[in-house]
């Protein structure tokens, strides 16, 4: 692949610059969010809360993010996503600084609730829309590279946060997460992220001719392929994607409890933090390879295989007291976690189109965030009552298999359009 060759146009170079900026944005914003497990035990020791109670505070962001998702998606379809990213990044950085001064449960609840809105507004939805607008043939690759920043950031920032906690406590740890977002990420978005329309306009180096003006104006009159929101509720793929999102969200319940689980079965806290970092390194590989897998085969087929791999990783977690099983969890589960993050938007495009892509992400994302919100709380409650995580881990295996079956039930876009609108082929023009 030639990123820097002479055949690459100015527009293509700008697209890859945007990908690079999104990679860094994901690295620090989602990297910080992915460090939650190393803060779990220190915060419990400080406040004496139960695992279920702390899980409520740390999970509230999934609820607020899910509730705000449709609005974020609707806005991202209609305004420049860059503005959303800048605003969300600045507020996210300030929230980390605020959390470092928290003294009670209410503060944890409010700040984490705002995280759900601001992180979504600064990353997943607007970033996916930007990449989808810049790329077609290499869309999966571009999305994989950009989104790998979140998992690679999780690997790096988990070790940074764990070191900061060891040196200065969890409050200092939160400071180390917020500072880079304010000092580095927000300016990076301002100077290097731009929408496709802005890039094509800015690339003009001389006064355009009448034919060039017509060529530029023509695409604006062509509608992007895909279903309208009013049609989606009649499409089977919409509901199958929503079911898969719900199952995927519900299966994330061990994330916050991971360090507590490993230390509970005999591993040290430092070893557990190292395992998390290794997990995110493998997740980065899944993020990078998951997109090309979908490009080479189909998004739906690749995602079914990824859900099956994810269930295998959960089986490894079930027997994590054995090092080989823990390694299976890291390798299979880590790879699948990265691939799923990239493949889900691609499945949406493949089955429902790009016309209302932001809205689709926001609406179906409600199911993901709902599952991800309640799962850690239920997981913590079950542990508080039974003293074991085995019941919930088994249930997650079942959920991941259900998600794979749901994706099997999705149809390609032209088939959905033919069934919903009574057409024999997708309509590209109004």
N, C-alpha and C positions, 0 to 999 in steps of 0.2 A: 504494500500500500504506500503510495507516494503522497505524503502530506505537504512536502515542501517543493515538489518538482515544478518545472516551468509550466506544465500544463494546468496547474491549479489556478483557477480564476481568483480575482480579488474577492468575489462574493463567497467562494468556497473557503478561502483563507479566513474571512471574517466569521464564517460559521464555526470553524474549528477554534477560533479565538473565543467565541462565545462558549463553546464546550469547555475550554480550559478554565474560563472564569466561573462557570457553573460547578466544575469539579472542585475548585478551591472553596466556593461557597458551601457546597455539600460537606466538604472535609471538615470545616470548622463548626458549622451549625448542626448538622446531623451527627458529626463526630462527638460533639458535646452531649447531645441528647442520648447517644448510645453508651455513655459512661455511667448511666444510672445505677447499675448493679454494684459498683464499687463504693457508692455512697450509702447503700441500703443499711448495712450493719452499723457503720459509724453514727448515722442519724438515729437509729433505734436505740443505740447506747446512750446518746445524748438526751433524748426525750422520753425514753421508756415506752414508746408506742408499740402496739402489736403489729405483726407483719401485715395483717389485713388493713389496719388503719393507715399505715404508711403507704400501702398499695393504693388506697383511695386517693391520697394526695398526688402520688406520682402518675396515676392513671387518668386523672380528671382532664388532662390535656387531650386525650383521645376523644373524650366526649365533646369538648368545646371545638376541637378541630373538625370532628365529624359534623357537628351542627353548623359550623361556618363553611364547611366544604362546598356545598352548593352555591353559596354566595361568592366565595373565592373563585370557583370555576366560572360562574356567570360573569363576574367582573373581568377575569383573565381573558375571556373570549371577546371582550368588548373594549378593554383599555390596554395600554402598553404594559405587559407583564413586568417590565423593568421597574416601574414605579412601585409595584407591589413588593418586589424583591428588596428594594432599598429600604422602604418603610418597615417591612417585616424584620429585616436584618438588624436595623438600629434598635428597634424595640426589644428584639430577642437578646441582644447584647446587654441592654440595660436591665432586663429581667434577671439575667444571671448575677449581675452585681447586687440587685435587690435581694435575691434569694440567699446570697452570702451573709446577709444581715438578718435573716428571718429568725424569729424567737418563738413562734407558735404554729400550731397546725393550720390556722386560718390563712396565714401568710403563705405557707407551702401550697395550700389549696388554690388560692387566688393566682399566685405566680405560675404554677404549673398549668392552670386553666388558660392563662394568657399565652403560654408557650404553644398550646395546641393551635391557636389561631395564627400566631405570628410565624411559627415555623412553617406551617402550611402555606402561608401567603408569600414566604420568602424562598421556598424551595420546590417541593414536589409538583404542584399544579402549574405554576408559571414556568418552571424550568422545562417540564415536559412539553408544554405548548411551544416554547421557544425552539427546542430541539426539533420537534415535529415540523415546524415551519421552515427550518433551515435545511432539513435532510429528507431524502426519500429512499434512495438506494442503500445508503449506509445509516439509516435511521437507528436500527438496533445497535450498531456499533457505537454511534455517537452517544446514544442514551446510556449504553453500558459504561463508556468511559466517564461520562459526566457523573452518573450516579455512583460509580465506584468510589468517588470522593467521600461519600458518607460512610461507607464501610471501612475504607482505609483510614479515614479520620477516626472512626470508632476504635480501631486497633491502636493508633498512635495516642489519641487523647485519653483512652482508658489507662495507659501506662503513665501518661503525664498526670492525670488526675489522681491515680493511686499514689504516685510519688509525692504530689502536693499534699494529699491527705496525711501521708506519713510524716511529712515535714511540718505542716502547719495546721492540720485539721481539715474537716470537710468545708468549713467556710472559705479557707484559702483555696481549696480545690475548686469551688464555684467561681472564685475570682479569676483563676487561670483559664476557665472556660469562656468567660464573657469578654475579657480584654481583647483577644484576637479578632473577635467578630466586629467590635466597634472600631478598632484601629486599622484593620486590614481588609476585612470582607466588604464592609459597606462602601469604602472608596473604590474597591475593585469593581463592584457592580456598576457604580456610577460611570467609570471610565471605559469599561470593556464589554459590558453587556448591552446589546441592542436588538431590536426586533428585526425580522427579515425585511419588512417594508422599509424601515429606517435605513438598513444596510444598502438596499438596492437603490434608494434615493441618493444616499451619500456617495455612492460609487461613481456618480456622474462627474466627469472631469472637464467636460465642455458643454456648451449649450446643445441640448438635444434637438434633433431634427423632428419634423412632423411625424415621420414613420416611426422614429424611436419613441415619441410620445404615445403613439397609438399602440405600439408593442407593449409599453409599460402599463397603459391603461387597460388593455385587454384582459389580463388576468383578474382584475378587480371585478369584471362582469361575470366571471365563472364561479359558480358555487363549488365549494369543496365537497367531495363525496361523503355521504353519511346520512344517517337518519336524523330527523328532527326530534326534539324532546317528546313531542306528543305521540310520535310513532314508537318510541323505544319501549314504552310500557306494554306494547303488543308484540315485542320481539322476544323470543325465547332466550336469545343470547344475553339480553340485558339482565334477566332474572338469574340465569346460570352464573354470570359474572358476579352478580350481587351475592349469591349463595357462596361462591368460592371466596369472595372477599370476607364474608362473615366467618367462614371456617378458618381462613388464614389468620384473621384477627384473633379469634378465640384460641388459636394454637400458640399464641405468643406469650402466654401467661407466665412462663418460667423465666422470661428475660430479666425482670427485676429481682427474681429470687435465685438467680444462677449462682452467685457467689455464696449466698447462704446455704444453698443446696449442696454445693461441693464441699464447703467447710463442714457441713453437717455429716457428710459421709467419709470424712477423714482427711481431706486435702487442706493445705494451708491457704490463708487469704491471699498471699503473694502468688502462690501457684494458680489459684482460681483466677486472679486478675490476668496472669499470663495466658491462661487458657482462653479467656475472653478475647485478648488481643489476637491470639492465633486464630480464633473463630472468625474475627473480623478480617484478618488477612485472607483466609479462605473465602470469606464472603465477597471480598474484593475480586477474587478470581471468578467467582460465580457471576458477579455483576458485569465483568468484562466479557465473559464468554457466553452469558445468557442471551445477550442481544444478537451476536452472530449466529448462535444456534437457531434463534427465531428467524433470522434473515435467510439462513440456508434451507431450513425446513419450513415449518409454519409456526406461528406464534402459539397456536392452540396445542399442536403436538408437542412442542418443546415444553410448554407449561405443564402438561399432563405428566411428562417424564420428571419434571422438577418437583412436582407435588409428591410423586412416589419417592423420589430421593429424599425429600424432606421428612417423610414418614419413617424412612430408614434411619435418618439422623435422630429422630425422636426415640426410636427403639434403642439406639446407642445411649441416649441419655437415661433411659430406663435402667440400664445396667452400668451406669457411669462409675461405680466403685471399682470396676475392672478397667485398667488403662486402655486396653484395646477397644472396649466399647466406647470409652470417652473419646478416643481418637476417631471412631466412626461418627460420633456426634459432631465433632469439629469438622471433619472432612465432608461428610454427606450433608449434614444440617447447615453448615456454614455456606457451602457452595449453593445449596438450594435457596437459602435466604437472600443471597445476592441476586441470583437469577430471577427469582420471583418478582423482586422490585422492578426489574427492567421489563420482564415479559408481560406483566399484567397490563401496563399501558398499551403495549403492542397488541395484545389480544383484543383490547377495547377498539383499537383502530381497525384491526382485521375483521371484527364482527359487527361493529357499529359505526365505523367511519371516523373521520377527523372533523366533520362539519361542526359538531358540538362537543368536541373532545374535552374541553375544560369542564363543561357541565357534566359530562359522563363521569369524569374522574371525581368530581365533587359529590355527585349523587351516589354512585356506587361506593365511594369512599366512606359514606356514612356507615355502611355495613362493616367495613374493615375496622373503622375506629370504634364502633360500638363493641365489636368483639374484643378488640385490643384493650378497651377501657375496662370491661367487666372481668376479663380473664385473670389478670393479676390479683384482683380483689378476691375473686372466688378461690383462686389458688392459695392466697394467704389465709383465707378463712378455713379452707379444708386442712391446711397444715396446722393452724391454731387448734383445731378440734382433734385431728387424728395424729399429729406429729409426723406426718409423712407426705411426700409429694407423689407417690407412686400412682394413686388413683387418677390424679389430673394428667400425669404424663401419658397414661394409657388412653385417656379420653382424647388427648391431642392427636395420638396416632390415628384414631378413628376419624377425627375431623379432617385430617389431611387427606385421607383416602376419599372421603365424601367430596372434598374440593376437587380432587382429580377427576372424579366422575362428573362433576358439574361442568368442568371445562370441556370434557368430551361432548357434552350436550350443546355446546356453542356452534353456531353456523357461520359461514363466511358472509361478508357484507352483501354480496350480490344476491345470495339466497334469502337473507333477511329482508332486503328491499323488495324482492319479488313477492314474498309472502305478505309483508306488511302493506305495501303500497299497490300490489297487484301488477308489478312490473316484471318483465323478463330479464332486465339488466339494470345495473345502477345508473341513476340519472345524474349527469355531471353539470347540466345547465338548467337554469330555471325555466 
